[in-house]
Amino acid sequence: MESYEETLTRLAAILAKHFADTRIVGTDIRDSLMQALASYVCYPNSLRAVERIPEEQRIAMVRNLLAPYEQRPWAQTNWILVRLWRGCGFGYRYTRLPHLLKTKPEDANLPSLQKPCPSTLLQQHMADLLREGPDVAPSFLNSVLNQLNWAFSEFIGMIQEIQQAAERLERNYVDSRQLKVCATCFDLSVSLLRVLEMTITLVPEIFLDWARPTSEMLLRRLAQLLNQVLNRVTAERNLFDRVVTLRLPGLESVDHYPILVAVTGILVRLLVHGPASGTERATSVLLADPCFQLRSISYLLGQPEPPAPGTALPAPDRKHFSLQSYTDYISVEELAQVEQMLAHLTSASAQAAAASLPTSEEDLCPICYAHPISAVFQPCGHKSCKACIDQHLMNNKDCFFCKATIVSVEDWDKAAHASATSSAA
């Protein structure tokens, strides 16, 4: 008679082979297969069964998980990737979130409440595939970044509506379905950040090796999104703070800890663990983003934003978020890495401020007015900074200004251009 382990392995092989089978057109069947695989990788015994299936089938399964997210139920696929990583990331060894420990779960057997059981074997398959060919990693990561931008933007929009409803005199109750969707967008944002952390850990060169044609663009997009998340979550007495304080039923998972430790894990990987050349590139890109604020990094260690002139001082008993408060979740080594990162960014910010020269308005990018002009479009000759044109070309090939099709983008240096023009004359 077939053993229990053999039965688990046979079922794992079926799920791995068919969860992305294009011949299966029934939506319910496809969803059931995807959900079954997502549950399968949450439990140690069934995850080990997935690891026992033939290598060719394992690699094909991971390849399907990395396919561009626009082509399939991306959220469920993302949950699967996250579960292969949980237990390895920064402060990511928890079963339940810190602020939920005092509440009893409705069902302790839920897949999401199982102890972390990461798979280094499947992580290695993912790393190998992302290094395979020039298009696999950019296609996958652009999908992840697009979905993160969407999920977090939707979350912010929803909590604005929730906050407005809570402040009305008539105290209108928020639809429970809206609360559920809001919480789902938050959870998706956190899980997408964790997938990015896993990718940077396994294959850092995708972002840091600028000999790769897409690395700089991906790093700039990542920095932009990380700054957006940090600024929204860490501002004193902001919208996020107020909604978390309400502790509405249905928004139990929405809290500072899960999203801030996910962002911190990415930043530590870029700024502390990376090679010296990669750390320098990541630092320059992060500081160059117009949304970067050093106080958002200081916030992680409990250093609040100083009050603006003319505003009331915060209450003396007001508790501030700090990673140092989570000693059961974050190791001493991890805290030391955050302190090292803050010291590094503080020093780099001061150096950048001292070295920066005033830029005339005509030399600033006419799109963002934050960076100097550094790129010229061909054949039309219009200009912007590299960050703006790189972002634009992901979804549109037409010039911002004249709508001509952009064939190529070249580096632009005003001084070099002026020198070349005078020499030609």
N, C-alpha and C positions, 0 to 999 in steps of 0.2 A: 504493500500500500504506500502511496505517495506520502512523504513526510510533510509536516507543517511548513518547513522552510522551502521545500520544493514547490508546494502549492503557492506560497507567496511569490516565489520567483517567477512561476508561470504567469500568474496574474500581472506581475510587474512588467513582464515582456509584452503582454497584450496591451496594457495601458500605454507603454512607451512607444509601441508601434503604431497605435491607432488614434491617439489623442489629437493628432494633427492630420489625420488621413483625409485628403481632399475628396475621396470617394464617398465619405459619410456626409450626407447633405442634411440630415435631420438635425435641426438646431438643438432639440432636447437631448438627443443622443450625444452630440458633440459636447454640450455643456456637462453632461453627466460624466463623460470620460475625462474631461479636463478637471472637474471637481474631485473625481476619484483619485487622479494622479496627485493633485494638490494635497489631499488628505494623506495619501500614501507616504509622501516624503516627510510628514510630520512625526512619524513614529519610528523609533530606532529599528525595530525588526523589519518593518516593511521598507524602510529606506535602504537597509542593508540588502534586501532582496533586489531592489533596483540596481544596486551596485554589483550584484551577482549576474545580471543578465549579460549576454555577449557584448564585448566592447563596441562592436559595430552598431548595435542597437542603442547603446548608451549615447554614443556620439551623435547618432541621428536624432535622438530625443533632444539633446542639448541644442543641436543645430536648429531644430524647430522652435525651441524656446527663445532663441536669439533672432528669429526671423523678425523683420520690421513689424512693430506693434500695430501699424495701421491695418495689417492684413488679417487680424484675428482677434478673439477676445483678450486684449492685452492685459487687462487687470488681473484675470485669473492666472495668466502666464507669469505675471510679475510676482504674484504670491508664491508661486513655485520656486522661482529663483531666490526670493528672499529667504525661504525656508531652508535652502541649501547653504545659506550664509549665516543664519541666526546662530549665535554662539561664538562667532569670530570677530564681529565688528566692535567698534568703540562703544563701551558701556552697553553691549548688546547680548548679555548673557542672562537676561531676565526672563521669567515665565509670565509674570504679571507686572504691570507698570507700578511704580512706587506709590502713586496716589490712590491706587485701587486695592492695596493690600488689606485694608481694613474692611472691605466689602467682600461678601461671599459670592463667588461666581454661580450663575444659574446651573451650569453643567461643567464640572471639572474635566470631563472627558473630551471637550471640544478640541479639535486639532490645534487651534490657536493658543491653547493653554498648556500644551505639552512642553516638557523641558527641551531646550535647544539640542538639536542633534545634527550639526552641520556635516556636509559630505565633502571632504577634501578631494576625493576622487572626481566627483562631478564638477567641482570648482576647477580642477585641472583641465578637464575636457573643455570647459567654457573658455579658459585662458588660451588653450591651444587653438580653438576655433576663432577667437578674436584676433589672433596673430596671423590667421590664414587669409592671405589675399588682401588687397588694399581697400576693399569695399565693405567687408563684413562688419568691422568695428564701427566705422562712421555711420553706416545704415542703422545699426542697432542703437548706438548712442544718440543719434539725432532723434530717433523714435522715443527713447527714454526722456530726453530733455524736452521734447514737445509735449509729452504727456504730463511731465512734472509741471511745466508752465501752465498747462490747462487745469490740472487738478488743484494746484495751489491757488490759482486765480479764481476758480469756482468756489473754493473754500472761503476765501476772503470776501467774495461777493455775498455768499450766504450768511456769514457771521455778521456782516453789516445789516442785513435785513433782520436777523434775529435780535441784534442789539437794539435796533429801532423799535421793534415790536415790544421788547422788554421795557423800554423807557416810556412808552405811551401811558397816559393816565389810565386808560381803560384796561391796560395790561392784557392786551390780546394774546391769546395762547398761540404758540407757533405750531404749525402742523407737524405731527410726529414724523411724517414721511420726509418733510424738509430737513428735520433734525438728523434723520438717518442718512440722507444723501450727503449732508454737510459732514457728518462724522466719517462717512466712506471716503469723501474727497480728502479729508485730513489723513486718514490711514493710508490711502494711496500715495499721498505726497511723501509720507514717511518711508513707505516701502520702496518707492522709486529712488529716494535718496540713499537707501541702504544698498540698492542694486548698483548705484553709481559708486558707492564706497567699495563694494566688492570688486567692481571693474578696475578702479584705480589701484586697489591693493594687488590684484592679480596681474594686471597688465598696465603698469604706470606709464609706459612709453607711448600709449595711445594719446595721452594728453601732454606729456612732457618732452617727447622727442620731436622737435620741430623740423627734423629732416622729413618727417611724414607730412604729406601735403595738407591733411585736415586737422593736425594736432592743435595748431594755434587757434583755429576757429572753434574747435570743441572746447578748449580751455577757456576761451573768452565767453562762450555761451554758459559754461558751467559757473564761472565766476559771477556772471550777471544774475543767474538764478539764486546762487547761494547768498549774494548780497540782498536780493529781494526778500528772501525768506528771513534772513537775520533781521533786517530792518523792520519788517512787519511784526516779528515775534518779540523783539527785545526792546522796542521803544517803551519808555515809562508811561504808565497809565494809558496804554493804547487800546485799540479795539480788541485785539487778541486777549490781553489781560482781563478786560472787562467781561468777555464772554466766558473765559475760563472760571472767573470768580462766580459766575451765576450757577455753575454746576447743574446745568439743565439735564433732565433725564433724556438719554439718547446721545448725549455728547460726552459720555464718561471717558472716552479715550483721548479727548482733546486736552492736551496739557503741554507745558513747556518742555518737559523732559524728553519725550520720544523724538520730537522734531529737532531740538537743539543738539542732542547727542549724535543724531544722524549727520547733521551738518558739521559738527565738530570732528567726527570721524573722517569725513572727506578732507577737511582743511588740514588736519594733522598728517594725513597721508601725503598731501601735496607739499606741505611746508616743513615737516619734520623728518619724515621717513624717506623722502625722495632723494636722489642724487643731488649734489651741489648745484649743477647746472639746471636741473629741473626745478629745484627749490627757488632759484633766482628767477626763472621764467614765471613760475606760478605766483611769486610775490609781486613781480612787476605787473602782471595781468590783473591781479586782485586789486592792487592799489590804483591802477589806471582806470578801473571801472568807476564811472561818476557816482555810483550809488554806494561805494565803499565807505564805511564809517568805523573807525577804530573802536568807538565806544560799544559797538555791537559785540566785538570780541572781548572787551573788558567785562561786559555784562555776564559772560559765561562763568566768570570767576567771582561773581557777586559784587562787582564794582559798578554801582548804578550811574546813570547819566546825571550830571549836575543839573540842577533846576535852571531853567531859562530866567534871565533877568526879569524881575517883576512878578514872577510866579511864586505860589506858596511852597514852602519847604514840605517834603513828604513827611508823613507821620513818623515819629521816632520808632514806633513799634511795627512799622511796615516791614514785612519780610521780603527780601530780594532773592530771586533765583540765584543759585550758585551750584556748579558741578561739585564743589567741595562738600555739599550737604548730602551727597549720595555715595557715601563710602562703602555701602553694601553692594553697590552697582558698578562703581568706577574704581579701578585700582589706583594705587599710589603712583605707579609708573605712568598711567594714562593722565592723571592730574599733572604730573611733572611735564608731560609732553604739551599739555595745554598752556602751562606757564611758559614753557620755552617758546611756543608759537606766539603768545602775546608779546613777550619780550622782543622777539624777532620782528614782528609787525610794527611795534612801537618804534624801534630803531629805524626800520626801513621807511616808515612814514615820515619821521623827522628828517632823514637824509633826502628823501624825495622832495619835501617841502623846501629844504635849504637849496637844493640844486635846481629847482624849477625856475624857469625864466618867464616873465610876463609874455603872454601871447596876444598879439593884436587880434581884434575881432575878425578881420579879413582872413586870418590864418587858421581860424577855428573851423571845425567841421560844421557845415551848414545844416546838418541833420540833428546832431545831439548838442552842439555848442559846448562840449566838454573836453574833446580831444583835438589836437592839432590835425590838420589835413595831412594824410599820409598815403592816400591811394588815388590814382587817376584811372578812369574807366576808358576803355577803348571799344569802339572808335570815336565816341562822342566827345571825350576829353573832360567831362565833368568830374568833380572830385568830392571826396569825403574822407573820414578816418577809416582805417581798416575794420574796426569793430562794427561800424554801421553797415558797410558794404558786405562784409562776410555774413552778417545776420540776414540782410536783405536777399542775398543771392540764394539762400536756402529755399526760399519759396517763390522768388520772382527774378527773372533775368532782365527786366526792363530798367533803364536808368530812372533814378528818383525824379529827375528834372525834365528830361525831354522824351522819355519813354522809348528811346532807341534801345535795341537789343544789345546788351553788354557781351562782348566777345571775350574780353580779357580784362584783368585788373593788374595794374603795374604800380610799383612803389613810387611815391612822390616825395621829393625833397626840394623845398623851395629854393634853398641856397644853391644846391647842385644844378637845378634847372636854370637859375639865373646865370650861373657861371657858364653853363653850356651855351646859353643863348648869346651871351656877350662874346664868347669865343667864336661862335659861328658868324657873328656880325663882323 
